[in-house]
């Protein structure tokens, strides 16, 4: 089975996010030592832009997969959770980068206080779904691939059932055609037999009429003969 392009893109996006975090940490170390960070800053900006484009691509791929029913709604929800997690990480990385070397704990405290003042939802309070909680990137990917394989197996079983039902339908159709042919032959046989019966009935009626005519002729001759005898003797 060919690898899912969504997961390959997701893996590369996670690697970019990890690389950005490492570069920001490296930049912070340079800042503490008083070393130049211009080159690292340019690299981090380029990586952040790449991360943004990758996340946009993941959103587009997910939308297409759901709208064309390439994946189930449940699988779509799982991928959306992973995507939401990436979006949250992007926000945190961007905030860390803009704080110019501030420690992660300070960034977190600052964001929590600012969001609390505005009454807006706090991105740090993102709750990871139960299915992926405590799992690493590779484990999440393996879990998703296992789910897809199970879904593929279910689809294969369903396809096999549909194929058998189609075959049964064809066999039933063939049997009905044969029975229809037998019924047609019986109808033709009955029609021929009926025609023969009508023909024989006409013949019997004709013979019966001839017999009746002959019998009447004999009676008439006998009556004339008796008349002649009576006239002679009278």
C-alpha positions as CSV (number, residue, x, y, z in Angstrom):
1,X,0.0,0.0,0.0
2,X,1.4,3.4,-1.0
3,X,2.3,5.7,1.9
4,X,-0.4,8.3,2.7
5,X,0.8,11.8,1.5
6,X,-0.8,13.4,4.5
7,X,1.3,11.5,7.0
8,X,4.5,12.0,5.1
9,X,3.8,15.7,5.0
10,X,2.9,15.6,8.7
11,X,6.2,13.9,9.6
12,X,8.3,16.5,7.7
13,X,6.3,19.3,9.3
14,X,7.0,17.9,12.8
15,X,10.7,17.7,11.9
16,X,10.7,21.3,10.9
17,X,9.0,22.3,14.2
18,X,11.6,20.3,16.1
19,X,14.4,22.0,14.1
20,X,12.9,25.4,14.8
21,X,12.8,24.7,18.6
22,X,16.4,23.6,18.5
23,X,17.5,26.7,16.5
24,X,15.7,29.0,18.9
25,X,17.4,27.3,21.9
26,X,20.7,27.6,20.1
27,X,20.1,31.3,19.4
28,X,19.2,31.8,23.1
29,X,22.5,30.3,24.1
30,X,24.4,32.6,21.7
31,X,22.5,35.5,23.2
32,X,23.7,34.6,26.7
33,X,27.3,34.4,25.5
34,X,27.0,37.6,23.6
35,X,27.7,36.0,20.3
36,X,26.1,37.1,17.0
37,X,22.8,35.5,16.1
38,X,22.0,37.1,12.7
39,X,22.6,34.0,10.7
40,X,20.5,31.9,13.1
41,X,17.7,34.5,13.1
42,X,17.5,34.4,9.3
43,X,17.4,30.6,9.3
44,X,14.7,30.5,12.0
45,X,12.5,33.0,10.0
46,X,12.9,30.8,6.9
47,X,12.0,27.7,8.9
48,X,8.9,29.4,10.4
49,X,7.7,30.4,6.9
50,X,8.3,26.8,5.7
51,X,6.3,25.5,8.8
52,X,3.4,27.8,8.0
53,X,3.3,26.6,4.4
54,X,3.5,23.0,5.5
55,X,0.6,23.4,7.9
56,X,-1.5,25.1,5.1
57,X,-0.7,22.1,2.9
58,X,-1.9,19.7,5.6
59,X,-5.1,21.6,6.0
60,X,-5.7,21.4,2.2
61,X,-4.9,17.7,2.0
62,X,-7.2,17.0,5.0
63,X,-10.1,19.0,3.5
64,X,-9.8,17.1,0.2
65,X,-9.6,13.7,1.9
66,X,-12.7,14.4,3.9
67,X,-14.7,16.0,1.1
68,X,-14.0,13.2,-1.3
69,X,-14.6,10.5,1.3
70,X,-11.1,9.1,1.0
71,X,-11.0,8.7,4.8
72,X,-13.8,8.2,7.4
73,X,-15.1,11.0,9.5
74,X,-13.4,9.4,12.6
75,X,-10.1,9.4,10.8
76,X,-10.7,13.0,9.7
77,X,-11.2,14.0,13.4
78,X,-8.0,12.3,14.4
79,X,-6.0,14.1,11.8
80,X,-7.6,17.4,12.7
81,X,-6.5,16.9,16.3
82,X,-2.9,16.3,15.1
83,X,-3.2,19.4,12.9
84,X,-4.5,21.5,15.8
85,X,-1.5,20.4,17.9
86,X,0.8,21.6,15.1
87,X,-0.9,24.9,14.9
88,X,-0.5,25.4,18.6
89,X,3.2,24.5,18.4
90,X,3.6,27.0,15.6
91,X,2.1,29.8,17.7
92,X,4.4,28.9,20.6
93,X,7.5,28.8,18.4
94,X,6.6,32.1,16.8
95,X,6.1,33.7,20.3
96,X,9.4,32.3,21.5
97,X,11.2,33.6,18.4
98,X,9.7,37.1,18.8
99,X,10.6,37.3,22.5
100,X,14.2,37.3,21.4
101,X,15.8,34.7,23.6
102,X,13.3,34.8,26.5
103,X,13.2,31.5,28.5
104,X,10.3,29.2,27.7
105,X,8.9,29.5,31.2
106,X,8.9,33.3,30.9
107,X,7.1,33.1,27.6
108,X,4.5,30.7,29.0
109,X,3.9,32.9,32.0
110,X,3.6,36.0,29.8
111,X,1.2,34.4,27.4
112,X,-1.0,33.1,30.2
113,X,-1.2,36.5,31.9
114,X,-1.9,38.3,28.6
115,X,-4.6,35.9,27.6
116,X,-6.2,36.0,31.0
117,X,-6.4,39.8,30.9
118,X,-8.1,39.8,27.6
119,X,-10.3,36.8,28.5
120,X,-9.3,35.0,25.3
121,X,-8.6,31.3,25.2
122,X,-5.2,30.3,26.3
123,X,-3.2,28.3,23.7
124,X,-1.1,26.8,26.4
125,X,-4.2,25.1,27.8
126,X,-4.5,22.9,24.7
127,X,-5.7,19.5,25.7
128,X,-4.2,16.6,23.8
129,X,-6.7,13.9,22.8
130,X,-6.7,10.6,24.7
131,X,-5.7,8.6,21.6
132,X,-2.3,10.5,21.2
133,X,-1.6,11.5,24.8
134,X,1.9,10.5,25.9
135,X,2.9,9.2,22.4
136,X,5.8,10.5,20.3
137,X,5.6,11.4,16.6
138,X,6.6,8.0,15.4
139,X,4.2,6.3,17.7
140,X,1.3,8.6,16.6
141,X,2.2,7.9,12.9
142,X,2.3,4.1,13.5
143,X,-1.1,4.3,15.4
144,X,-2.6,6.2,12.4
145,X,-1.2,3.8,9.9
146,X,-2.6,0.9,11.9
147,X,-6.0,2.5,12.0
148,X,-5.9,3.0,8.2
149,X,-4.8,-0.6,7.7
150,X,-7.8,-1.8,9.8
151,X,-10.1,0.4,7.7
152,X,-8.6,-1.0,4.5
153,X,-9.1,-4.5,5.8
154,X,-12.7,-3.7,6.6
155,X,-13.2,-2.2,3.1
156,X,-11.7,-5.3,1.5
157,X,-14.1,-7.5,3.5
158,X,-17.0,-5.4,2.4
159,X,-15.9,-5.5,-1.2
160,X,-15.7,-9.3,-1.0
161,X,-19.2,-9.5,0.4
162,X,-20.6,-7.2,-2.3
163,X,-18.8,-9.2,-5.0
164,X,-20.4,-12.5,-3.7
165,X,-23.8,-10.8,-3.6
166,X,-23.3,-9.7,-7.2
167,X,-22.4,-13.2,-8.2
168,X,-25.4,-14.6,-6.4
169,X,-27.6,-12.0,-8.2
170,X,-26.2,-13.0,-11.6
171,X,-26.8,-16.7,-10.8
172,X,-30.4,-16.0,-9.8
173,X,-30.9,-14.0,-12.9
174,X,-29.6,-16.8,-15.1
175,X,-31.9,-19.3,-13.3
176,X,-34.9,-17.0,-13.9
177,X,-34.0,-16.8,-17.6
178,X,-33.9,-20.6,-17.8
179,X,-37.2,-20.9,-16.0
180,X,-38.8,-18.3,-18.3
181,X,-37.6,-20.3,-21.3
182,X,-39.2,-23.5,-19.9
183,X,-42.5,-21.5,-19.2
184,X,-42.4,-20.3,-22.8
185,X,-41.9,-23.8,-24.1
186,X,-44.9,-25.1,-22.0
187,X,-47.0,-22.2,-23.2
188,X,-46.2,-23.1,-26.9
189,X,-47.0,-26.8,-26.1
190,X,-50.3,-26.0,-24.5
191,X,-51.2,-23.7,-27.4
192,X,-50.4,-26.5,-30.0
193,X,-52.3,-29.0,-28.0
194,X,-55.3,-26.7,-27.8
195,X,-55.2,-26.2,-31.5
196,X,-55.2,-29.9,-32.1
197,X,-58.1,-30.4,-29.8
198,X,-60.1,-27.7,-31.6
199,X,-59.3,-29.4,-35.0
200,X,-60.4,-32.8,-33.7
201,X,-63.6,-31.3,-32.2
202,X,-64.5,-29.9,-35.6
203,X,-63.9,-33.2,-37.3
204,X,-66.1,-35.0,-34.8
205,X,-68.9,-32.5,-35.3
206,X,-68.7,-32.9,-39.0
207,X,-68.9,-36.7,-38.8
208,X,-71.8,-36.4,-36.4
209,X,-73.7,-34.1,-38.8
210,X,-73.1,-36.5,-41.7
211,X,-74.3,-39.5,-39.6
212,X,-77.5,-37.6,-38.7
213,X,-78.2,-36.7,-42.4
214,X,-77.8,-40.3,-43.4
215,X,-80.2,-41.6,-40.8
216,X,-82.8,-39.0,-41.9
217,X,-82.5,-40.2,-45.5
218,X,-83.1,-43.8,-44.6
219,X,-86.3,-42.9,-42.6
220,X,-87.7,-40.9,-45.6
221,X,-87.2,-43.8,-48.0
222,X,-88.9,-46.2,-45.6
223,X,-91.9,-43.9,-45.3
224,X,-92.3,-43.6,-49.1
225,X,-92.2,-47.3,-49.5
226,X,-95.0,-47.8,-47.0
227,X,-97.1,-45.2,-48.8
228,X,-96.6,-47.0,-52.1
229,X,-97.7,-50.3,-50.5
230,X,-100.8,-48.7,-49.0
231,X,-101.8,-47.1,-52.3
232,X,-101.4,-50.4,-54.2
233,X,-103.7,-52.4,-52.0
234,X,-106.2,-49.6,-51.6
